[in-house]
């Protein structure tokens, strides 16, 4: 039976990825460094018959739109949709809340667009997934065409504009000069600020974790429960590879591990973990290191929760979910033996979602374990508990209902 791709189910997905700060931003470090070290691009447009320009900013590194048109409250959804689809950005000069409503109307317009008669009907899970990702990418490009001007202090000089200075400072750093960014990105920052302020309740900690923008929020608690229950091979030392929010380091510390060395390449993740671990009272047990994968030395326990889906991310924030060609997974399995103490264990927390999508085979997975000089000594499974796992309208539902999250216990051969 062909897999069904229902575009209406895409409505919230990308917004969730933006507003949910993502854990294990491990591989996004280089992406952010390239953005930060490159010259500031400029956005150019004509307004009141005069050429104007301003610094352009996009967290995903997208170049500034080549065509820009001034837009305000008089613009209707159909006109905005046509211009955005053609690649013309809309620099908003109207009421801020009306701009938000226009963006929401555009999202509804995209999701209600009737499928083309020539549209390909997927006949496999992998085809359905690639069409799903393609639709997400196209949707994101259109919605990113509504732009907002920022003053040098992160103020927004539009009617009914909220005070976003704190949310912007948390992500962009201290203000410097005026710039233009997409309204969609700004709403992501605002959502991230709320998650950071309110936190995410972690049952295994009996406390909250406060995620930063760009650092994966531990909203899928099943993988945390696995780490909280797996039998510890030692309480002397552990390595946490890809620390993210610090949630797994906190679990290990609460379980009595005396010393934990936690690594990440992303500065936001390290700052986020530092704050969370300090708040929870575990910072004296955890040493944070900015490094690629492994710290120096060996440990009796090495824990890693890499991105689960071997596909290309469309933005830095997606590096926690998508791992092109399973690169991080393969590098972890190829290198962990050199950092594992004799009789120690490597804990690999993975979902088998990719297998059910036809993106990675079980044979490949086991071959990487074998090639790394490792063998499986145990496995703990848990079914996903998130909303999409029971959503029959989700285009990937056939794969999601089969998904299992596992903690693989590996040791040296």
Secondary structure, DSSP 4 states (H G I P E B T S, - for coil): -PPP--GGGGTTHHHHHHHSPBS--TTHHHHHHHHHHSPPPEEEEEETTEEEEEEE--TT-PPPPSEEEEE-TT--HHHHHHHHHTTEEEEE-S-HHHHHHHHHHHHHHHHTPPPPTTPPPP-SHHHHHHHHHHHHHHHHHHHTTEEEEE-TTS---STT----HHHHHHHH-S--S-EEEEHHHHHHHHHHHHHHHH-EEETTTTEEE-PPTTSB----THHHHHHHHSPPS-SSEEEEES-TTSHHHHHHHHTT-SEEEEEES-HHHHHHHHHHHHHHT-TTTEEEEE-SS--SS-EEEEEE----B-S--SSGGGGGTB-GGGHHHHHHHHHGGGGEEEEEEEEEEEESHHHHTTSS-HHHHHHHHHHTTEEEEEEEEEE--SGGGG-TTSTTHHHHTT-EEEEEEEEE-
